[in-house]
Amino acid sequence: MICTSCNRDFDRKQLVDGLCQTCLKYFNEGGEINPLPEPGTIGYDNRGYVVCHICGKAYKKLGAHTYQMHDLLIKEYKELFGLCNNTKTTERTYSQTMRNYAYQYNMPEQLRITGANTRLKPGDTHLRLGKTLRLQEKMRLARMSRQNAQIRSRKGDFDNDER
């Protein structure tokens, strides 16, 4: 049997009122078939979800839908419908929602702690595979050299005073 919405083939037992489980869930959550957006533009439904150019259904994250239902990577989808690579294909508030979650769970601090073991430390020149020293390391070495020279000159002055 074929789903009346997505036209995919399913076993009769998997269909409810002619719809597959995915389409049934979509419509039960308030989804509807929207007019197809013009190529090169992004369309939104009344919930603020992005409308698919292929089937007219709207989703929070269009990339997941196009991959699962149309076997298209989001890059291929954007190319096919004349969208720029940096065009957002998520609902309008999605970026802000993810940003809020990141700060709520202290993501900047977690990244700093987790990444501490992956950062180069002063003197790890063998890990740079022939790259030159970083400016910060050059400045640190120059500062240490100046400090050592000052210590030696003070030591020399001290030795001269004892004689």
PERABEL-V467436 format. One record per backbone hydrogen bond with DSSP energy under -1.0 kcal/mol. CO is the residue of the C=O (numbers start at 1). NH is the residue of the N-H. E is the energy in kcal/mol with one decimal. If there is no record, write none. Layout:
# PERABEL-V467436
co:nh:e
CO:NH:E
CO:NH:E
This chain:
# PERABEL-V467436
co:nh:e
1:10:-3.7
3:7:-1.6
8:3:-2.6
11:14:-1.8
12:15:-1.2
16:19:-1.9
18:4:-2.8
19:16:-2.8
20:24:-2.7
21:25:-2.3
22:26:-2.1
23:27:-2.5
24:28:-2.4
25:29:-1.7
26:31:-2.2
27:30:-1.4
38:41:-1.8
43:51:-3.0
45:48:-1.5
48:92:-1.0
49:45:-2.1
50:59:-2.5
52:56:-1.4
56:34:-2.9
57:52:-3.1
59:50:-2.1
60:91:-2.1
61:65:-1.2
62:66:-2.8
63:67:-1.8
64:68:-2.4
65:69:-3.0
66:70:-1.0
66:72:-2.2
73:77:-2.6
74:78:-2.6
75:79:-2.0
76:80:-2.7
77:81:-2.0
78:83:-3.1
79:82:-1.0
81:40:-2.5
84:87:-1.6
89:62:-2.5
91:94:-1.4
93:97:-2.4
94:98:-2.5
95:99:-2.3
96:100:-2.5
97:101:-2.2
98:102:-2.3
99:103:-2.1
100:104:-2.6
101:105:-2.3
102:107:-3.4
103:106:-1.4
106:110:-2.0
107:111:-2.8
108:112:-2.0
109:113:-2.5
110:114:-2.8
111:115:-2.5
115:118:-1.3
121:124:-2.3
123:125:-1.3
124:127:-1.3
125:128:-1.2
128:131:-1.0
134:138:-2.3
135:139:-2.7
136:140:-2.1
137:141:-2.6
138:142:-2.3
139:143:-2.3
140:144:-2.5
141:145:-2.2
142:146:-2.3
143:147:-2.5
144:148:-2.6
145:149:-2.2
146:150:-2.4
147:151:-2.3
148:152:-2.4
149:153:-2.3
150:154:-2.3
151:155:-2.5
152:156:-2.4
153:157:-2.2
154:158:-2.5
155:159:-2.5
156:160:-2.0
157:161:-1.9
158:162:-1.4
